[in-house]
Amino acid sequence: MLIQTNLQVECPRCRGGMRSAVVKTAIWAGERLYAVEDVPAYVCEACGERLYDEDTTNAIRRLTEDGFSRAEARHEILVPVFSLGDRIIE
């Protein structure tokens, strides 16, 4: 993991302090949703904004370009899907 724990990073959204963390993220590719675990990131302690370093960004890009090979998946999860179509009050 390449994130430095002693590096002070300011959140670009709210200017809050960011901390090193390992997170999960979701990526849509076409009509498919993929979950990616063990993602090193800086996470804002105030607003939750996430930043990824260049090595992490490149790894995510390569994973996306490789097409999310099912053979490389660690496991699969079932994800419920909800709609706000009938819940929005105007």
PyRosetta script that sets phi, psi and omega in degrees:
from pyrosetta import init, pose_from_sequence

init()
pose = pose_from_sequence("MLIQTNLQVECPRCRGGMRSAVVKTAIWAGERLYAVEDVPAYVCEACGERLYDEDTTNAIRRLTEDGFSRAEARHEILVPVFSLGDRIIE")
pose.set_psi(1, 133.2)
pose.set_omega(1, -171.5)
pose.set_phi(2, -102.2)
pose.set_psi(2, 1.3)
pose.set_omega(2, -178.9)
pose.set_phi(3, -76.1)
pose.set_psi(3, 130.8)
pose.set_omega(3, 178.9)
pose.set_phi(4, -87.2)
pose.set_psi(4, 127.8)
pose.set_omega(4, -176.9)
pose.set_phi(5, -76.9)
pose.set_psi(5, -21.2)
pose.set_omega(5, -178.0)
pose.set_phi(6, -92.7)
pose.set_psi(6, 0.4)
pose.set_omega(6, -179.0)
pose.set_phi(7, -81.9)
pose.set_psi(7, 127.3)
pose.set_omega(7, 177.4)
pose.set_phi(8, -88.2)
pose.set_psi(8, 121.9)
pose.set_omega(8, -179.3)
pose.set_phi(9, -121.9)
pose.set_psi(9, 132.9)
pose.set_omega(9, 178.7)
pose.set_phi(10, -98.5)
pose.set_psi(10, 135.8)
pose.set_omega(10, 179.5)
pose.set_phi(11, -65.6)
pose.set_psi(11, 128.6)
pose.set_omega(11, 179.5)
pose.set_phi(12, -71.7)
pose.set_psi(12, -18.8)
pose.set_omega(12, -178.6)
pose.set_phi(13, -85.0)
pose.set_psi(13, -51.5)
pose.set_omega(13, -172.4)
pose.set_phi(14, -121.8)
pose.set_psi(14, -2.2)
pose.set_omega(14, -179.2)
pose.set_phi(15, 70.3)
pose.set_psi(15, 12.9)
pose.set_omega(15, 175.9)
pose.set_phi(16, -73.9)
pose.set_psi(16, 172.5)
pose.set_omega(16, 178.3)
pose.set_phi(17, -81.1)
pose.set_psi(17, 144.6)
pose.set_omega(17, 179.3)
pose.set_phi(18, -113.0)
pose.set_psi(18, 149.1)
pose.set_omega(18, 178.7)
pose.set_phi(19, -123.9)
pose.set_psi(19, 155.0)
pose.set_omega(19, 175.5)
pose.set_phi(20, -72.5)
pose.set_psi(20, 141.0)
pose.set_omega(20, 179.3)
pose.set_phi(21, -155.8)
pose.set_psi(21, 165.5)
pose.set_omega(21, 171.6)
pose.set_phi(22, -114.9)
pose.set_psi(22, 121.7)
pose.set_omega(22, -171.2)
pose.set_phi(23, -123.5)
pose.set_psi(23, 174.2)
pose.set_omega(23, 169.7)
pose.set_phi(24, -109.3)
pose.set_psi(24, 150.7)
pose.set_omega(24, 175.6)
pose.set_phi(25, -140.6)
pose.set_psi(25, 161.0)
pose.set_omega(25, 179.0)
pose.set_phi(26, -119.3)
pose.set_psi(26, 139.1)
pose.set_omega(26, -178.6)
pose.set_phi(27, -130.4)
pose.set_psi(27, 126.9)
pose.set_omega(27, 173.5)
pose.set_phi(28, -89.1)
pose.set_psi(28, 131.2)
pose.set_omega(28, 172.7)
pose.set_phi(29, -129.9)
pose.set_psi(29, 106.1)
pose.set_omega(29, -172.7)
pose.set_phi(30, 65.0)
pose.set_psi(30, -127.1)
pose.set_omega(30, 179.6)
pose.set_phi(31, -96.4)
pose.set_psi(31, 7.3)
pose.set_omega(31, -176.7)
pose.set_phi(32, -107.3)
pose.set_psi(32, 142.2)
pose.set_omega(32, 177.4)
pose.set_phi(33, -106.9)
pose.set_psi(33, 131.7)
pose.set_omega(33, 179.4)
pose.set_phi(34, -122.6)
pose.set_psi(34, 136.9)
pose.set_omega(34, 175.1)
pose.set_phi(35, -100.5)
pose.set_psi(35, 136.2)
pose.set_omega(35, 179.2)
pose.set_phi(36, -122.4)
pose.set_psi(36, 124.1)
pose.set_omega(36, -179.0)
pose.set_phi(37, -103.9)
pose.set_psi(37, 169.9)
pose.set_omega(37, 174.5)
pose.set_phi(38, 61.0)
pose.set_psi(38, 42.6)
pose.set_omega(38, -178.0)
pose.set_phi(39, -97.3)
pose.set_psi(39, 113.2)
pose.set_omega(39, 176.1)
pose.set_phi(40, -69.3)
pose.set_psi(40, 136.2)
pose.set_omega(40, -176.9)
pose.set_phi(41, -153.3)
pose.set_psi(41, 164.5)
pose.set_omega(41, 164.3)
pose.set_phi(42, -100.7)
pose.set_psi(42, 130.8)
pose.set_omega(42, -178.5)
pose.set_phi(43, -121.6)
pose.set_psi(43, 127.9)
pose.set_omega(43, 179.0)
pose.set_phi(44, -68.8)
pose.set_psi(44, 129.8)
pose.set_omega(44, 179.6)
pose.set_phi(45, -74.0)
pose.set_psi(45, -16.8)
pose.set_omega(45, -179.0)
pose.set_phi(46, -95.1)
pose.set_psi(46, -50.7)
pose.set_omega(46, -172.4)
pose.set_phi(47, -114.0)
pose.set_psi(47, -8.5)
pose.set_omega(47, 178.2)
pose.set_phi(48, 86.2)
pose.set_psi(48, -0.1)
pose.set_omega(48, 177.2)
pose.set_phi(49, -53.4)
pose.set_psi(49, 143.4)
pose.set_omega(49, 178.6)
pose.set_phi(50, -117.5)
pose.set_psi(50, 140.2)
pose.set_omega(50, 173.3)
pose.set_phi(51, -125.8)
pose.set_psi(51, 142.4)
pose.set_omega(51, 178.4)
pose.set_phi(52, -117.9)
pose.set_psi(52, 142.3)
pose.set_omega(52, 177.1)
pose.set_phi(53, -75.8)
pose.set_psi(53, 174.3)
pose.set_omega(53, -174.7)
pose.set_phi(54, -62.4)
pose.set_psi(54, -41.5)
pose.set_omega(54, -179.9)
pose.set_phi(55, -63.1)
pose.set_psi(55, -41.3)
pose.set_omega(55, 179.0)
pose.set_phi(56, -67.2)
pose.set_psi(56, -44.1)
pose.set_omega(56, 177.7)
pose.set_phi(57, -59.0)
pose.set_psi(57, -42.7)
pose.set_omega(57, 178.8)
pose.set_phi(58, -65.4)
pose.set_psi(58, -38.9)
pose.set_omega(58, 178.4)
pose.set_phi(59, -64.7)
pose.set_psi(59, -41.6)
pose.set_omega(59, 177.3)
pose.set_phi(60, -64.5)
pose.set_psi(60, -42.7)
pose.set_omega(60, 178.2)
pose.set_phi(61, -60.8)
pose.set_psi(61, -45.2)
pose.set_omega(61, 179.9)
pose.set_phi(62, -63.4)
pose.set_psi(62, -41.9)
pose.set_omega(62, 178.2)
pose.set_phi(63, -59.6)
pose.set_psi(63, -43.5)
pose.set_omega(63, 179.0)
pose.set_phi(64, -65.6)
pose.set_psi(64, -45.6)
pose.set_omega(64, -179.9)
pose.set_phi(65, -64.6)
pose.set_psi(65, -32.4)
pose.set_omega(65, 179.5)
pose.set_phi(66, -74.4)
pose.set_psi(66, -10.3)
pose.set_omega(66, 173.9)
pose.set_phi(67, 85.7)
pose.set_psi(67, 19.1)
pose.set_omega(67, 176.7)
pose.set_phi(68, 52.6)
pose.set_psi(68, 62.8)
pose.set_omega(68, -179.6)
pose.set_phi(69, -56.2)
pose.set_psi(69, 122.9)
pose.set_omega(69, -179.4)
pose.set_phi(70, -60.0)
pose.set_psi(70, -29.4)
pose.set_omega(70, 179.4)
pose.set_phi(71, -65.4)
pose.set_psi(71, -24.9)
pose.set_omega(71, -179.5)
pose.set_phi(72, -91.5)
pose.set_psi(72, -8.1)
pose.set_omega(72, -177.9)
pose.set_phi(73, -65.0)
pose.set_psi(73, 136.0)
pose.set_omega(73, 177.9)
pose.set_phi(74, -73.3)
pose.set_psi(74, -39.0)
pose.set_omega(74, 177.3)
pose.set_phi(75, -167.1)
pose.set_psi(75, 174.0)
pose.set_omega(75, 178.7)
pose.set_phi(76, -123.4)
pose.set_psi(76, 153.3)
pose.set_omega(76, 178.1)
pose.set_phi(77, -129.8)
pose.set_psi(77, 155.6)
pose.set_omega(77, 175.0)
pose.set_phi(78, -97.5)
pose.set_psi(78, 129.1)
pose.set_omega(78, -176.0)
pose.set_phi(79, -118.5)
pose.set_psi(79, 117.6)
pose.set_omega(79, 175.4)
pose.set_phi(80, -68.6)
pose.set_psi(80, 146.9)
pose.set_omega(80, 179.9)
pose.set_phi(81, -118.5)
pose.set_psi(81, 129.5)
pose.set_omega(81, -179.9)
pose.set_phi(82, -117.0)
pose.set_psi(82, 161.3)
pose.set_omega(82, 177.3)
pose.set_phi(83, -125.2)
pose.set_psi(83, 140.4)
pose.set_omega(83, 173.1)
pose.set_phi(84, -94.8)
pose.set_psi(84, 0.3)
pose.set_omega(84, -176.4)
pose.set_phi(85, -50.5)
pose.set_psi(85, -41.5)
pose.set_omega(85, -179.0)
pose.set_phi(86, -103.7)
pose.set_psi(86, 9.3)
pose.set_omega(86, -177.6)
pose.set_phi(87, -109.3)
pose.set_psi(87, -9.9)
pose.set_omega(87, -178.9)
pose.set_phi(88, -80.1)
pose.set_psi(88, 123.4)
pose.set_omega(88, 179.6)
pose.set_phi(89, -101.4)
pose.set_psi(89, 123.1)
pose.set_omega(89, -178.6)
pose.set_phi(90, -101.0)
pose.dump_pdb("model.pdb")
